[in-house]
Amino acid sequence: MLAFGAAVLFVIAFVIHATETSTEAVFSPTSLMLVGLALLAAHSAGVGSGWSGRGGGRRR
């Protein structure tokens, strides 16, 4: 799910950059790209995957 959010942010950043739209500093293509990279890093680390390391999801 985090990877989908990152993809959406990358598309928005690309559109802003491609159309050369002037935006506030918070919504600049670079800041959106960095947030997207942070979401991809969290996705790669397994955040939000629902996996539990304590064995809580085992079937008995």
BAMAR-13490 format. One record per residue (C-alpha): residue in three letters; z, y, x. Coordinates in steps of 0.1 Angstrom, whole numbers, plus 2048, in hexadecimal, padded with zeros to 3 digits. Each point is the difference from the previous one (the first is absolute). Last residue first. Layout:
<recs>
ALAZYX/...
</recs>
This chain:
<recs>
ARG89A7107E6/ARG7E681C804/ARG80681981B/GLY7FE8267F8/GLY82280A80C/GLY7FA7F1822/ARG80F81D813/GLY7DF80D80E/SER7F480B7DE/TRP7DB8067FA/GLY7F88197E4/SER7E480F814/GLY80D8247FD/VAL804805825/GLY7EF7E5813/ALA7FC811822/SER7DA8037FA/HIS8068117DF/ALA818819810/ALA7E780781B/LEU7E58057E6/LEU8168187ED/ALA807814820/LEU7DB801807/GLY7FA80E7DD/VAL81B81A805/LEU7EF80A821/MET7DE8027F0/LEU80D8167E4/SER80F81781A/THR7DF802813/PRO7EC8067E1/SER81581E7F7/PHE8167FD7E1/VAL82080E80F/ALA7EE81C812/GLU7F280E7E0/THR7DB7F97F9/SER7DE80F809/THR7E57E77F5/GLU7E97F681C/THR7ED7E97E9/ALA8017E4819/HIS82480680A/ILE80E8027DD/VAL7EC7E17F7/PHE80B7ED81E/ALA8258097FA/ILE7FD7F47DC/VAL7F07E080B/PHE81A7FA81B/LEU81C8067E6/VAL7F17E77E8/ALA7FD7E681C/ALA82580680A/GLY80B7FA7DC/PHE7EC7E07FF/ALA8107F5820/LEU8228077F2/MET7F97E87E3/
</recs>
